[in-house]
Amino acid sequence: MQTVEPRIAAEPALLDMRGAGALLGLSYWRMYSLVRNRELSVVEIGGKFYFRRATLLKWCERAEHKVRS
């Protein structure tokens, strides 16, 4: 019988403010501003903000503007 080891996700389920900013190419303070203005959804744990990667990517898609040529 073959033993199956549990898989550990290569990417964390939640990103902190700096990790989310790095993913989006935004500064910590710009991320904070987006949270404060309720433009981004967060998971708050112990007074700190965390972001789901999928939520950030969806937000990016919604915020994307097509450039007219």
C-alpha positions as CSV (number, residue, x, y, z in Angstrom):
1,M,0.0,0.0,0.0
2,Q,1.4,3.4,-1.0
3,T,1.6,6.2,1.6
4,V,0.1,9.5,0.5
5,E,1.7,12.5,2.1
6,P,-0.4,15.7,2.6
7,R,0.3,18.4,0.2
8,I,1.3,21.8,1.4
9,A,0.3,24.7,-0.8
10,A,3.2,26.3,-2.6
11,E,1.5,29.7,-2.2
12,P,0.0,30.8,1.1
13,A,-3.8,31.1,1.2
14,L,-3.5,34.6,2.7
15,L,-1.1,37.5,2.0
16,D,-0.2,40.2,4.5
17,M,-0.3,43.9,3.5
18,R,3.3,43.8,2.1
19,G,2.8,40.5,0.3
20,A,-0.4,41.8,-1.3
21,G,1.3,45.0,-2.3
22,A,4.1,43.1,-3.9
23,L,1.7,40.9,-5.8
24,L,-0.1,44.0,-7.2
25,G,3.0,46.3,-7.5
26,L,1.6,48.7,-4.9
27,S,3.2,50.2,-1.8
28,Y,2.2,49.3,1.8
29,W,0.6,52.7,2.2
30,R,-1.4,52.5,-1.1
31,M,-2.7,49.1,0.1
32,Y,-3.6,50.6,3.4
33,S,-5.5,53.4,1.7
34,L,-7.5,50.9,-0.5
35,V,-8.5,49.0,2.7
36,R,-9.4,52.2,4.6
37,N,-11.5,53.4,1.7
38,R,-13.2,49.9,1.5
39,E,-12.0,49.3,-2.0
40,L,-10.5,46.0,-1.1
41,S,-11.9,43.2,1.0
42,V,-9.7,41.9,3.9
43,V,-9.6,39.1,6.4
44,E,-8.8,40.7,9.8
45,I,-6.9,38.4,12.2
46,G,-5.5,39.8,15.5
47,G,-5.8,43.4,14.3
48,K,-3.8,42.7,11.1
49,F,-5.1,42.7,7.6
50,Y,-4.7,39.7,5.2
51,F,-5.9,39.3,1.7
52,R,-6.9,36.2,-0.3
53,R,-4.9,36.0,-3.5
54,A,-8.0,35.2,-5.6
55,T,-9.7,38.3,-4.3
56,L,-6.8,40.5,-5.2
57,L,-6.6,39.1,-8.7
58,K,-10.4,39.6,-9.2
59,W,-10.1,43.2,-7.9
60,C,-7.3,43.8,-10.5
61,E,-9.5,42.5,-13.3
62,R,-12.3,44.8,-12.3
63,A,-10.0,47.8,-12.0
64,E,-8.4,47.2,-15.4
65,H,-9.2,49.8,-18.0
66,K,-8.9,49.2,-21.7
67,V,-6.9,51.8,-23.5
68,R,-8.5,53.2,-26.7
69,S,-6.2,53.4,-29.7
